[in-house]
Amino acid sequence: MDKEQFDAATALKRQEIRAQIDNDVVKGLLLINGGAAVALLAFLPTLFEHGKVTQIWLFVFVLFALLVYLIGLFFAVIHNHLRRRCSIEYDKPHQPGKIYQKYKDKIKWKWLEIVLMEPDVCVVSWAFMAFSACCFIVAGILVMIGGFTVLGWGAAILALLIIVVLLSIALWILRKSLFIGWDLIEK
């Protein structure tokens, strides 16, 4: 086997591995959001006593969390569809080494301070994947705050403040670490 055949076989193997990773990501998103939705559906009857809701605020927060989990499932399905379209975009003929160049100036999200270097559909697919994962986190926070309302609104507000601080730190870390491969715009 000569070098060109070896390089082509290696590239094909890497593409198959990336496709399997993408499949596992979709399965994971469906599992976490779907599993959490099923768990909340199983939890709902425990909030009733003699046909009446015993903890009204917890019940409300659980219902909203259930809605967010369902939205997360929807986003995961949309991500899977767009992922296929992204793959088609990368399969189009191009000059070697120039695949990102034609997209460099196409999308600019100044509010994120980055210039995206991917095809539009790939960026949107990634966004739906991120939104699906965020839905899982947000719905979990809703259930937690609802649980704290059982202890009192003071505890719920304190929990919300702690969550806001932790999410701010997480978003700062995400912004610094996740945009590998994208050019950062210097101020």
PEURWO-V601117 format. One record per helix or strand. SS is the DSSP state (helix for helix, strand for strand). FROM is the first residue (numbers start at 1). TO is the last residue. If there is no record, write none. Layout:
BEGIN
ss:SS from:FROM to:TO
ss:SS from:FROM to:TO
END
This chain:
BEGIN
ss:helix from:3 to:47
ss:strand from:48 to:49
ss:strand from:52 to:53
ss:helix from:56 to:91
ss:helix from:101 to:103
ss:strand from:108 to:109
ss:helix from:110 to:112
ss:strand from:114 to:115
ss:helix from:120 to:151
ss:helix from:153 to:177
ss:strand from:183 to:184
END
